[in-house]
Amino acid sequence: MPAPPCPGPIRRREFLRLGTLALGGLGLSDLLAARAGSGGGDPDTSVILFWMWGGPSQFETWDPKPDAPLEIRGPFRPIPTDVPGMDLCELFPRQARLGDRIALVRSLHHSMSAHNDGSIELLTGKTPTRPDPTSTALSEHPDFGMVASRVRGHRPDGMPRYVGIPRQPFMTRPTYLGVSHGAFGTGDPSAEDFRPPALTLAGGLDGSRLEDRKSLKSQFDRMRRGLEAGADEVASPFHDSAFQMLTNPTVASAFDLSREDDRLRDRYGRHLWGQACLLARRLAESGSTVITIDALAPTLSDRYFSWDDHINVQTRWDLADAMRYRAPFMDQALSALIEDVYARGLDRKVMIVAAGEFGRTPRLVRADGLIGRDHWPDAMTALLSGGGLRTGQVVGSTNRRGEYPEDRPLTPQDLLATIYRHLGIDPRSEFVDRTGRPLPILPHGEPIRELC
């Protein structure tokens, strides 16, 4: 299926603006509020998603095609792992050493060929009612982190259930679950003297000053509740949870990367992706349920900040150059996370997933000495590790040209069903939207049996 027109990688400023608009200026107490009385268990499990927004190429990551013609196989060679049939792109040597601790699902596919639509399909399990080729769509349904927040409910210690590093994926919204279940955004953990924005209130305030701040906030909240019908019955308990988060030293400690050995921080990498992966592990250990790592630029540079590897002659965006720049950061961070999770005995508690919204076109596009690939939802790969999964295997395959699943075709709903199984959430459970209509968490999809 041909991809709709895409202007190519958007600028970093526009990307960040979209994220701010999507979050809608949510306050801390909004983000920490949890539903009352919806039930649901609380298994001690977590998911870390390394979200590769833009759509990583399956050929230049985890599904190389060395026997295909040059215009399909691309510029890089495959390298073997210790698992037969599990070759990776040569740019991922550290991941290649961990073949027995990863599983690759190579036969994922769907039909959404615009960025936001594809992201919504992957993150919510719901196909957008009206696909939007301009890639400005926002979700009609909550993503899996918001669902997990709703089902598990707020923690008494104030530890957020859903965390986005540095923020949640910008195209998803809590919608009928309520703004309380959006992700708590941390900001950039690689920044000097990193402190999550909402936690900085605790620093430098003694008890009386913090109580004064709480009192002042209560006055503003009373004014707001006077303008918002029905808010009285839900706001106060969640403000208490927000206050608990601000004052609980255990929560503050979970976000404090300075408590980690410098050698381990170096091993992860002193860049956004490395410190994000390290922070994600700390938060999973401390009780957060879902942590998404929004894998935009691994450094402060604008260049190659997303995985949207079209040719752009004006900016000289080139797939091969982009991958040579980007891959070492990812390879370092993701491999360190996998090794650390296993070394700490967290490999049954914590599931790691790395994926984007779709794959890239089988045939390379060339212009002005540059190469690129366009959007291709018909074939994509996801990497999984930990979570008590049966790793050291490849699930599914694509044909010789990497165009379509050839064996064991799977969908984003199957991937999400696998995630929900790990979290102890019944994907056939239903929520009720604002019109009173019951909506299942997942309309279809089954856990991937080879992994479970």
N, C-alpha and C positions, 0 to 999 in steps of 0.2 A: 504494500500500500504506500503510495507516495506521501511524503511528509508535507504538511502545510508550510507555507513560506515562514521562515524564521529570520529575523534580522541579524542573527548571530549573537555572540555573547554580549549581554547588556553590561553597561558600565557599573563599577562597584558602587558608586554613589546612588544610582537608581535602584540597585539591588537592596541596599540598606534602607532606602526610603520605602520600598515596598514592604519590607519586613516591619518597619515601624507602623505603617498604616494597618497592616494585618493584625498586629497585636492590639491596636486601638487604644493604647495608653492604659493598659490594665494596671491596677494598683496591687500592692503586695497582698493585701487581705483578699482581694478578688482571686488572685492566683492560688492562694492557699486554701480557699474555701472548698469544702467537700460536701457531697450530698449526704442528707440524713436518711437513714433507714432503708437503703437500697440493698443491703445484704452484701454477700460476696465474701469469699475467704481471703486470707492474707498469707499465702505461701511465701516463703523467704526466697523469692527469686526476682531477678532483674534482667532487663534487656538494655544493651548499649547498641545504638544504631549509628554507624559511621555513614552519614547521609551525603552521597556524592551527587549533589544537585547539578543539573546540566546534562546528565546522561553519559556515563563513561562508556567508551568503546569496549565491547567484548573482545575484540581482536587484540587490542593493546593492553589488556588486563589479564583475564582468566580463561579465555577461550581462543587461544591463538590457532591459526590455520596454516601451518607451515607448508602444506602440500598444495595450497590454493595458488592461483596465479598472483603475481606481484601486486596487481591492482586491487586484490582482495586481501592478501595476507598482511600487507603493510610493511613498514620499515624495520620492524624488530623481530628478533629470533625468539623462539620458545626456549625455556630452560626446564629441566626435569625436577620433580620432587621425588621423594622416596615412595610415592604412591603411583603405581602403573597407570598411565593414562591421564595423570594430573600434571600437565605441563602448564607453566605460567609464562607471562611475558618476561623477557630477560631483565626488565627494569625492576623486578620484584625479587631479588635474590634472598632477602631475609624471609619473606613469606614462603619461598620455595623450600627453605630448610624446615618448615613447620607443616609439611604435608600431612602428617598423621594427626595434626590438631585442627585441621580445617576441613570443611566440606564445601564443594562448589556445586551450585544448582545452575546448570547451563541451559536449561530448556524453559526458562520463564518467558512469557509473552503476554501481550495484551493488545489493545487497539487504539490507545490514546497517544497521538503523536505530537502533542504540544506540551511544553514543559509543565505548566501547572496542572493540566488535566492528567498527565502521566503521574505526576507526584501525588495527586489526590487519589488516583487509582491504587498506587503502591502503599500509601500511608493510611488510607481509610478503608480500603477494600470495596469502595463504592464507585461505580462508574459515573462520571458527571452527567447530569441530565441533558445539559446543553454544552457539548464540547466547544472550547474557545481557542481557536488557533492563534490568538494574539498573546496567549500565555499570561493573561491577567486574571484568570478565574480564581476565586476563593472557594473553599470547600463548603458543600452543603451539609456535610456530616463530620463529626469529630474524628481525629486520627487515633491510632492505637494507644498513644501515650495518654491522651485525654480520656479514652475509655478506661484504661487501667486506673487512672486517678479516680474516676467516678466509682468504679467497682470496689476498689480497695478502701476508699475513704481517706480522710486526713489522718495523719499520725499525731498522737498526743504530744510528741516532742517537737512538732513543727517542721520536721524534715520534709521537704517537698517531694511529692510522689513523682512528679514529671518535671524534668529539668532539661532545658535547651542550652547547649554550649556552642557558640555564645548566645544563641537564641533558638527558639523553636522554628521548624520549617515555616516560611512566611505565608504559604498558601493554605494552611489548615487553620480551622477555627473550631472552638468548642461547640458552637451553635446551640442546639437544644439541651446540651448538658450544662450550660451556664459558663460564664467567663471564669469562674473559679477553677476550672480544670485545664486552662491553658498552661503552658510550660513556664516554669520559673527561669528567666533568662539570666545567665551568669555574667555576661560580658567576656572579654578576652582573657583567659587564664594565663597567657604567656606575657601579659603586660607587667611592667615593673610594679611591684607592690600591689599585685592583684587583690582586689576585694570585690565580691559580688555587690552590685549596686545597692540592693535592698538590705544587705548586712552591714553596710558602712555606718548605719545609724547607731549600732552598738558601740562602735569605736569611739573612745574619748568622752563618753557620757557616763556620769555617775548615776546612781539610782534615782535621785530626786529629779535630775534634769530629764532622764528618760521618762519618768512618770509625768513630768510637765509636758513633754512632747506627746505622750499618749493622751493626756487630757485635751491638748489642743487639737489633736487629730480627731478625737471624739466629737468635739464641737463642729468641725467641718463635716464629719460623717452625719451628725444629726441634721445639719442643713441639707445635705445631699438626700438623706432619707425623706425629708419633707417634700422633695421634688420627685421622688421615685416611688411610685405606687407599689406597695407590698414589700418594700425592702426591709422594713422593721423586723419582719419575722425571720430573716436569714442572715443579716449582716453581723450582729454582735458576736456570735460564737466564732466567726471566721476572723474578726479583728483580734480576738483573743489568741487564735492560732498564729496570726501574723506577729503579734507581740511576743509570743512564745519563741518563734523562730529568731526574732531579733535579739533575744536575751539568753537563749540557751547556748551555753559554751560548747556542748556536744555538736550542735548543728554548725556553729562557727568553725569548729575544728575540722569537720568534714570538708569544708571548702578551703582549708588552709594548706596550700601546697608546700609551704615552707617546712612543714613537719616531715616531708619526705626527704630521704637521703639525696644529696646533690648528685651522686653517681647514678641513682635511678632516674632522676629528672633529666640528666644528660642522656641516658639511654633512650628515654622516650623522645627526646629532642626538645630544645628550648625554643619551640615555635608553636603557633596556635594549635596545629593538629596534635603535636606531641603532648603538650600540657593539657589539651582537652581530653585526650585519651587517659592520661593519668588522673585528672580530676574525675572523669567518668567512673573509673575504677573505685576511687575513694567514695564517691556518692553511692554507688551500687553496694559497696560494703556497709555503708551507714544506713541503708534502708530506702533509698530512692528506687522506684520501680522501673521507670523508663528514663533513659538519658539519651538524647539525640545530640550528635556532634554535627553541626551544620558545616560541612567541609568546604567552606569558601577559601579564600587565599590562605596558604599556610604561613605567610609572612604579611607584612603591611603593604606589600606591593600590590598595585592594581592588576598587574599582568598575570594572565592565566589563572584568575581567581576561581573560575568555575570549571566544570567538566564539559562545557558546551563547545566541542571542538570542530566547529565549522571553520572554513577559511574566512579570514577577514583581511582583505588587502590593505585597508587603511591602517589598522593596528598591527599588521603583520602577524596575525594569529595563525599559528601553524600547529597541526596536531602533533607532529614528531617533536618539535621544540617544546610544546606544552607538556607532553608526557615526560620528556627528559628533565624538565624543571620540577614538575609536580610529584612524580613517582617516588623519588628518594624520601621526601617528607612523609608521604603516606606509608611507604614500606617500613620506615623506621618506627613510626608511631603505632601502626596497627600490629606489627610483629611484636613490639614491646608489650603492648596491651595483652595480646594472646599469651605470651610467655609469662607475664606477671600474674594473670588470672589463674593459669595452671600452677605456677609456683606457689601461690597462696592457697591452693586447694579450693578455689572459687569456681572451678570449671563446671560444677553442677548447678550452682546458684546463678551464675552470670552467663547469659547468652550474648554473643557478639555477632552482629549482622553488618555487612558492608554492601551497599547497593545504591543505585541511582534510579531515576524514573523510567529509563528505557536504554536500549543499546544504540549503536550507530550503524549507518548503512554499510552493506558489504563492500561496495565498490568505492575506492578512494575518489575524492574530488580534487582536481588540480587547477591552480590558477596562479600566475605570476611567481612561479617557483615555490609555492606553498602547497601543502596537502591538508585535507580535512575529511571529515565524514559528517553526514547529516543525521537527522533523527530516524530511529528505527525501532519501534516498539515490538516488532515481530520476533525478536530474539534478544535476550539479555541474560546476564549472569549475576548471581549473588553469592557472596562468601559468608559462611557461618562458622562459628567456633564456640566451644564451651556448651553451656546449657544442658549438659548431660546427653548431648547428641552423639550419634554414631558418626564420628569424623573419619578422616583418612579415606574419603571416597568422593567420586564425582557422580552426581545424580542428573540424569538426562543428558542429551547431546543435541547439537545442531547439525545441519547438513554440511557438506564439504565446503560450501561457500559461506557458512555462517549466517544464512538467511532466515531459516525457520527451524523450530524444533523437529528433530528427526526421531528422537526416542524420549518417551515419558514427558510429553508437554505438560507444563505446570503454569499456574497463574499467580498473580499477586495475592489472590485470596488464599491460595494454598500456603504461601509463605506466611501470611498473617495468621492463618489457622495454626501453623506450627509455633509461632510466637505466642499466641494466646494459650495454647496448650502448656507451654513452659510457664506462663504466668498464672496458670490455674483458673483461667477465665473461659467460661462456656461461650463460644462464638455464636451460638444459637439463642442466647439470652436476648431480650428485647428491651429497648428504651422506648419512651413515648415522646414524640416530638411536640412542638407547640400547638399543633392542631389536634392532639390526642391520638395520632396515628402510631401504632406500634411498629418499631423498626428493629430488625435483628442487628446485632453487632456485625455479623458477616452474612450476606445473603446466600453465599455458597462458598465452597472451598473446604478441603480436608487437610489435616496435618500430613506433611510429607512422610510417608511410611518408612522410607529408607533411612530417614534421619532419627526417627523417634523410637 
